[in-house]
């Protein structure tokens, strides 16, 4: 795969350990109640609309109107959002720094435009990227192919020259259909193994 000169990273779950459970586990005495709340009220689909560009104020208002008895816990999703970031996934960050020496690096993330600046200030390694495309700013999300195409067009990239790394299989499948080389992220060791198999960590293809 000597044509690879660019690596594109997802952030949450790949480089940054983020989960609402880090906050809500302290608000519910029973883990089953927490799991019910996150699977029926503050769901992934609901949060994805903030990633798509909806404001947290609107998202919380809509949800609180439907579930007024849970209004205080719904509001916490925004007011304590920063505490949902446990920290960097150090093994992946180490790989990122190694790749920086040899490859162009870009980020393609489903993330609210309101909260991404918090991550940008908190994690210095985000400065290593040549460019970052944030869904909440663009008002489009993965796995929509238009979002991937925006990245390619904005930075004059060719999918066949890029490796795309994401922990979401649906996003991986969408990228593969556009011609990206893809890695479905599970953990840093697995990532390093697959990059080595591609010849990426040992390559020297930055242009």
C-alpha positions as a LaTeX table, in Angstrom:
\begin{tabular}{lrrr}
\hline
Residue & $x$ (\AA) & $y$ (\AA) & $z$ (\AA) \\
\hline
Unk1 & 0.00 & 0.00 & 0.00 \\
Unk2 & 2.71 & 2.43 & $-1.03$ \\
Unk3 & 0.11 & 4.96 & $-2.15$ \\
Unk4 & $-0.96$ & 5.80 & 1.42 \\
Unk5 & 0.19 & 9.25 & 2.56 \\
Unk6 & $-2.64$ & 10.32 & 4.90 \\
Unk7 & $-4.26$ & 8.97 & 8.07 \\
Unk8 & $-7.72$ & 10.15 & 9.13 \\
Unk9 & $-8.80$ & 9.65 & 12.75 \\
Unk10 & $-12.12$ & 9.58 & 14.51 \\
Unk11 & $-11.70$ & 11.05 & 18.00 \\
Unk12 & $-14.22$ & 9.76 & 20.57 \\
Unk13 & $-13.46$ & 6.15 & 21.44 \\
Unk14 & $-10.23$ & 6.18 & 19.42 \\
Unk15 & $-8.08$ & 9.01 & 20.79 \\
Unk16 & $-10.33$ & 10.31 & 23.58 \\
Unk17 & $-12.01$ & 8.14 & 26.23 \\
Unk18 & $-15.50$ & 9.67 & 26.37 \\
Unk19 & $-18.63$ & 8.19 & 27.88 \\
Unk20 & $-21.73$ & 9.61 & 29.62 \\
Unk21 & $-21.39$ & 6.76 & 32.09 \\
Unk22 & $-18.46$ & 8.52 & 33.72 \\
Unk23 & $-20.96$ & 11.10 & 35.00 \\
Unk24 & $-24.19$ & 9.16 & 35.33 \\
Unk25 & $-22.68$ & 6.31 & 37.32 \\
Unk26 & $-22.48$ & 8.81 & 40.19 \\
Unk27 & $-26.10$ & 9.94 & 39.78 \\
Unk28 & $-27.79$ & 6.55 & 39.80 \\
Unk29 & $-27.45$ & 4.13 & 42.68 \\
Unk30 & $-28.39$ & 1.24 & 40.45 \\
Unk31 & $-26.40$ & 0.50 & 37.28 \\
Unk32 & $-29.46$ & $-0.93$ & 35.57 \\
Unk33 & $-31.31$ & 2.37 & 36.09 \\
Unk34 & $-28.39$ & 4.26 & 34.55 \\
Unk35 & $-28.32$ & 1.93 & 31.56 \\
Unk36 & $-32.09$ & 2.38 & 31.11 \\
Unk37 & $-31.75$ & 6.16 & 31.24 \\
Unk38 & $-28.97$ & 6.20 & 28.63 \\
Unk39 & $-30.75$ & 3.76 & 26.33 \\
Unk40 & $-34.25$ & 5.29 & 26.59 \\
Unk41 & $-33.83$ & 9.00 & 27.34 \\
Unk42 & $-30.37$ & 10.53 & 26.73 \\
Unk43 & $-29.77$ & 8.08 & 23.91 \\
Unk44 & $-27.02$ & 7.95 & 21.31 \\
Unk45 & $-29.54$ & 9.04 & 18.66 \\
Unk46 & $-30.56$ & 12.06 & 20.75 \\
Unk47 & $-26.93$ & 13.06 & 21.30 \\
Unk48 & $-26.20$ & 12.57 & 17.61 \\
Unk49 & $-28.54$ & 15.47 & 16.83 \\
Unk50 & $-26.26$ & 17.77 & 18.83 \\
Unk51 & $-23.38$ & 16.33 & 16.81 \\
Unk52 & $-25.39$ & 17.22 & 13.71 \\
Unk53 & $-25.63$ & 20.84 & 14.78 \\
Unk54 & $-28.63$ & 21.13 & 17.09 \\
Unk55 & $-27.89$ & 23.24 & 20.16 \\
Unk56 & $-27.79$ & 21.57 & 23.55 \\
Unk57 & $-30.36$ & 24.09 & 24.76 \\
Unk58 & $-32.83$ & 22.91 & 22.14 \\
Unk59 & $-32.01$ & 19.23 & 22.61 \\
Unk60 & $-32.42$ & 19.42 & 26.37 \\
Unk61 & $-35.65$ & 21.43 & 26.09 \\
Unk62 & $-37.22$ & 18.92 & 23.70 \\
Unk63 & $-36.24$ & 15.95 & 25.83 \\
Unk64 & $-37.25$ & 17.58 & 29.13 \\
Unk65 & $-40.68$ & 18.35 & 27.72 \\
Unk66 & $-41.14$ & 14.69 & 26.88 \\
Unk67 & $-39.64$ & 13.44 & 30.17 \\
Unk68 & $-40.16$ & 16.20 & 32.75 \\
Unk69 & $-39.50$ & 13.81 & 35.63 \\
Unk70 & $-35.95$ & 13.36 & 34.32 \\
Unk71 & $-35.29$ & 17.03 & 33.52 \\
Unk72 & $-32.48$ & 17.48 & 36.05 \\
Unk73 & $-30.59$ & 14.43 & 34.83 \\
Unk74 & $-31.10$ & 15.45 & 31.21 \\
Unk75 & $-29.60$ & 18.87 & 31.88 \\
Unk76 & $-26.53$ & 17.23 & 33.39 \\
Unk77 & $-25.63$ & 15.87 & 29.95 \\
Unk78 & $-24.56$ & 19.38 & 29.01 \\
Unk79 & $-23.61$ & 21.01 & 32.31 \\
Unk80 & $-21.24$ & 18.18 & 33.25 \\
Unk81 & $-20.28$ & 17.19 & 29.71 \\
Unk82 & $-16.57$ & 17.86 & 30.27 \\
Unk83 & $-16.53$ & 15.23 & 33.01 \\
Unk84 & $-17.57$ & 12.63 & 30.44 \\
Unk85 & $-14.07$ & 12.92 & 28.97 \\
Unk86 & $-11.97$ & 10.60 & 31.12 \\
Unk87 & $-8.79$ & 11.43 & 29.23 \\
Unk88 & $-6.73$ & 10.51 & 26.24 \\
Unk89 & $-6.32$ & 6.92 & 25.06 \\
Unk90 & $-2.58$ & 7.00 & 25.54 \\
Unk91 & $-1.71$ & 4.05 & 23.33 \\
Unk92 & $-3.46$ & 5.60 & 20.35 \\
Unk93 & $-1.95$ & 9.03 & 21.03 \\
Unk94 & 1.49 & 7.41 & 20.98 \\
Unk95 & 0.68 & 5.95 & 17.55 \\
Unk96 & $-0.58$ & 9.34 & 16.40 \\
Unk97 & 2.72 & 10.98 & 17.37 \\
Unk98 & 4.65 & 8.30 & 15.53 \\
Unk99 & 2.51 & 8.77 & 12.42 \\
Unk100 & 2.99 & 12.54 & 12.58 \\
Unk101 & 6.62 & 12.09 & 11.52 \\
Unk102 & 5.66 & 10.36 & 8.28 \\
Unk103 & 2.06 & 11.07 & 7.28 \\
Unk104 & $-0.47$ & 13.83 & 6.84 \\
Unk105 & $-3.03$ & 13.66 & 9.65 \\
Unk106 & $-6.68$ & 14.72 & 9.61 \\
Unk107 & $-9.59$ & 14.37 & 12.00 \\
Unk108 & $-13.19$ & 13.61 & 11.04 \\
Unk109 & $-15.38$ & 13.65 & 14.12 \\
Unk110 & $-19.03$ & 13.53 & 15.10 \\
Unk111 & $-18.93$ & 16.18 & 17.82 \\
Unk112 & $-21.06$ & 19.11 & 18.91 \\
Unk113 & $-19.75$ & 22.49 & 17.82 \\
Unk114 & $-20.50$ & 23.74 & 21.35 \\
Unk115 & $-18.35$ & 21.20 & 23.16 \\
Unk116 & $-15.52$ & 20.53 & 20.72 \\
Unk117 & $-13.62$ & 23.67 & 21.82 \\
Unk118 & $-13.42$ & 22.11 & 25.31 \\
Unk119 & $-11.63$ & 19.08 & 23.89 \\
Unk120 & $-9.42$ & 21.27 & 21.72 \\
Unk121 & $-8.23$ & 23.16 & 24.79 \\
Unk122 & $-7.86$ & 20.06 & 26.94 \\
Unk123 & $-5.87$ & 17.80 & 24.61 \\
Unk124 & $-2.62$ & 19.15 & 23.19 \\
Unk125 & $-2.28$ & 16.28 & 20.72 \\
Unk126 & $-5.17$ & 17.71 & 18.69 \\
Unk127 & $-2.71$ & 20.36 & 17.51 \\
Unk128 & $-0.85$ & 17.65 & 15.60 \\
Unk129 & $-3.54$ & 17.47 & 12.93 \\
Unk130 & $-3.23$ & 19.20 & 9.57 \\
Unk131 & $-6.99$ & 19.73 & 9.62 \\
Unk132 & $-10.07$ & 18.71 & 11.60 \\
Unk133 & $-13.65$ & 18.55 & 10.31 \\
Unk134 & $-16.32$ & 18.71 & 13.05 \\
Unk135 & $-19.85$ & 17.50 & 12.33 \\
Unk136 & $-21.60$ & 20.06 & 14.50 \\
Unk137 & $-19.92$ & 22.90 & 12.63 \\
Unk138 & $-20.68$ & 21.44 & 9.21 \\
Unk139 & $-24.18$ & 20.21 & 10.17 \\
Unk140 & $-23.57$ & 16.78 & 8.68 \\
Unk141 & $-22.42$ & 13.57 & 10.32 \\
Unk142 & $-20.81$ & 10.21 & 9.74 \\
Unk143 & $-21.76$ & 7.82 & 8.24 \\
Unk144 & $-23.15$ & 10.23 & 5.60 \\
Unk145 & $-20.86$ & 10.02 & 2.60 \\
Unk146 & $-21.24$ & 13.78 & 2.02 \\
Unk147 & $-19.35$ & 14.35 & 5.28 \\
Unk148 & $-16.43$ & 12.21 & 4.16 \\
Unk149 & $-16.47$ & 13.93 & 0.77 \\
Unk150 & $-16.30$ & 17.32 & 2.48 \\
Unk151 & $-13.05$ & 16.28 & 4.14 \\
Unk152 & $-11.63$ & 15.08 & 0.83 \\
Unk153 & $-12.65$ & 18.22 & $-1.03$ \\
Unk154 & $-11.57$ & 20.70 & 1.62 \\
Unk155 & $-8.06$ & 19.34 & 1.93 \\
Unk156 & $-7.64$ & 18.05 & $-1.66$ \\
Unk157 & $-7.31$ & 14.44 & $-0.58$ \\
Unk158 & $-7.92$ & 11.20 & $-2.47$ \\
Unk159 & $-9.67$ & 8.43 & $-0.55$ \\
Unk160 & $-7.36$ & 5.77 & $-1.98$ \\
Unk161 & $-4.39$ & 7.57 & $-0.39$ \\
Unk162 & $-6.03$ & 7.67 & 3.06 \\
Unk163 & $-6.38$ & 5.26 & 5.97 \\
Unk164 & $-9.55$ & 5.97 & 7.99 \\
Unk165 & $-9.72$ & 4.82 & 11.63 \\
Unk166 & $-13.00$ & 4.70 & 13.58 \\
Unk167 & $-14.54$ & 2.58 & 16.34 \\
Unk168 & $-17.96$ & 2.62 & 14.66 \\
Unk169 & $-18.44$ & $-0.15$ & 12.09 \\
Unk170 & $-21.13$ & 1.75 & 10.18 \\
Unk171 & $-18.74$ & 4.67 & 9.68 \\
Unk172 & $-16.01$ & 2.28 & 8.58 \\
Unk173 & $-18.30$ & 0.69 & 6.00 \\
Unk174 & $-19.27$ & 4.08 & 4.59 \\
Unk175 & $-15.62$ & 5.13 & 4.25 \\
Unk176 & $-14.69$ & 1.85 & 2.58 \\
Unk177 & $-17.41$ & 2.35 & $-0.01$ \\
Unk178 & $-15.76$ & 5.67 & $-0.92$ \\
Unk179 & $-12.39$ & 3.99 & $-1.43$ \\
Unk180 & $-10.66$ & 4.64 & 1.91 \\
Unk181 & $-8.39$ & 2.03 & 3.41 \\
Unk182 & $-10.09$ & 1.38 & 6.75 \\
Unk183 & $-9.36$ & 0.09 & 10.23 \\
Unk184 & $-12.19$ & $-0.70$ & 12.64 \\
Unk185 & $-10.59$ & 0.38 & 15.91 \\
Unk186 & $-10.81$ & $-1.92$ & 18.93 \\
Unk187 & $-7.73$ & $-1.00$ & 20.96 \\
Unk188 & $-4.27$ & 0.55 & 20.43 \\
Unk189 & $-2.47$ & $-2.77$ & 20.09 \\
Unk190 & $-4.88$ & $-3.94$ & 17.39 \\
Unk191 & $-4.52$ & $-0.58$ & 15.63 \\
Unk192 & $-0.73$ & $-0.80$ & 15.63 \\
Unk193 & $-0.89$ & $-4.35$ & 14.31 \\
Unk194 & $-3.19$ & $-3.42$ & 11.42 \\
Unk195 & $-1.18$ & $-0.31$ & 10.55 \\
Unk196 & 1.98 & $-2.41$ & 10.48 \\
Unk197 & 0.26 & $-4.94$ & 8.25 \\
Unk198 & $-0.49$ & $-2.08$ & 5.85 \\
Unk199 & 3.13 & $-0.94$ & 6.03 \\
Unk200 & 1.99 & 2.40 & 7.39 \\
Unk201 & 3.89 & 2.62 & 10.67 \\
Unk202 & 7.06 & 1.56 & 8.89 \\
Unk203 & 6.45 & 3.64 & 5.77 \\
Unk204 & 7.80 & 7.06 & 4.91 \\
Unk205 & 5.21 & 8.43 & 2.54 \\
Unk206 & 4.50 & 11.97 & 3.71 \\
Unk207 & 4.23 & 14.38 & 0.79 \\
\hline
\end{tabular}
